[in-house]
Amino acid sequence: MDALGLLRIRVRRGINLAVRDTRTSDPYVVVQCGSQKVKTRVEKDNCNPVWDEELTIYIKDLNVPITLSVYDKDTFTGDDSMGNAQIDIKPYVKCLKMGLQSLPDGTKVERVQPSSENCLADESCVVWNKGKMSQEMRLRLRNVECGELEVEIEWLDVPGSKSLQS
């Protein structure tokens, strides 16, 4: 496999998602990177769903966008779009490449500010904890009237892969 590694994306919850049915929605999240697609379960009748699901994708190219799209599950018609966001993993990968394995737990390695280049709703910190680097982020959904997603990312090295350290 020519992947650099795996990215574990914990889709925690949706906040104030758009209403696409009469009074609520049945949302689920699709994570796409290149030709890969993975998705969460559907949360019935909930505009503030808690999925707390871990989805894993392989990363071959750090420049290929990682898109999270939220949909409302419909029974008889096509599922309705409830917005999308992209995860910018470059600040996170930069921290991984620093080789900071001796940090104390809870060390904030970098703060990433919301900007027009990312979908962050709030400041996001890359944190070293329990031998791993992770980043929690709150993403503002685009192409929709309202809604945010809370996610956390974590890198997983694959034995025999190119690795980020090289």
BELHUGI-V32060 format. One record per residue. SS is DSSP state (~ for helix, > for strand, _ for the rest). PSI is psi as a letter, one per 30 degrees, with the letter a starting at -180 (999 if undefined). NEAR is the number of other ideal C-beta (glycine too) atoms within 10 Angstrom. Layout:
SS | PSI | NEAR
SS | PSI | NEAR
This chain:
_ | k | 10
_ | g | 8
_ | k | 15
_ | e | 20
> | a | 18
> | k | 16
> | j | 22
> | k | 15
> | j | 24
> | j | 17
> | j | 24
> | d | 18
> | l | 17
> | k | 27
> | k | 18
_ | h | 12
_ | l | 25
_ | k | 19
_ | k | 14
_ | f | 20
_ | a | 13
_ | e | 6
_ | f | 7
_ | a | 15
_ | l | 27
> | i | 21
> | l | 29
> | l | 22
> | k | 26
> | k | 16
> | k | 21
> | k | 18
> | j | 20
_ | b | 13
_ | f | 6
> | k | 15
> | k | 13
> | l | 16
> | l | 17
_ | l | 21
_ | l | 11
_ | k | 17
> | j | 20
_ | k | 11
_ | h | 11
> | j | 15
_ | f | 22
_ | h | 13
_ | l | 25
> | j | 12
> | e | 22
> | h | 11
> | k | 15
> | k | 13
> | k | 20
> | k | 14
> | l | 19
> | k | 17
> | j | 22
_ | e | 17
_ | k | 10
_ | f | 10
_ | f | 6
_ | k | 15
_ | k | 11
> | j | 20
> | k | 15
> | k | 23
> | k | 19
> | k | 28
> | l | 21
> | k | 20
_ | k | 16
_ | k | 13
_ | e | 6
_ | f | 4
_ | l | 6
_ | k | 7
_ | k | 18
> | k | 16
> | k | 15
> | g | 26
> | l | 24
> | l | 21
> | l | 27
> | k | 15
> | k | 23
_ | j | 20
_ | f | 20
~ | e | 13
~ | e | 16
~ | e | 23
~ | e | 18
~ | e | 13
~ | e | 22
~ | e | 19
_ | f | 11
_ | f | 13
_ | h | 9
_ | h | 12
_ | f | 9
_ | g | 7
_ | l | 15
_ | l | 7
_ | k | 10
_ | g | 9
> | k | 14
> | j | 12
> | e | 18
> | k | 15
> | k | 10
> | k | 19
_ | k | 10
_ | k | 16
_ | l | 9
_ | f | 5
_ | f | 9
_ | l | 19
_ | g | 23
> | k | 19
_ | f | 18
_ | l | 15
_ | k | 11
> | k | 24
> | k | 16
> | k | 23
> | k | 19
> | k | 20
> | k | 14
_ | h | 7
_ | g | 8
> | l | 14
> | k | 22
> | l | 18
> | k | 22
> | k | 15
> | k | 26
> | j | 19
> | k | 25
> | k | 18
_ | k | 25
> | l | 11
_ | h | 10
_ | l | 16
_ | f | 10
_ | l | 14
_ | k | 24
> | l | 21
> | k | 27
> | k | 19
> | l | 23
> | k | 16
> | l | 19
> | k | 17
> | k | 21
> | k | 13
_ | k | 14
_ | k | 14
_ | k | 5
_ | f | 8
_ | l | 18
_ | e | 14
_ | l | 13
_ | f | 16
_ | f | 8
_ | 999 | 7
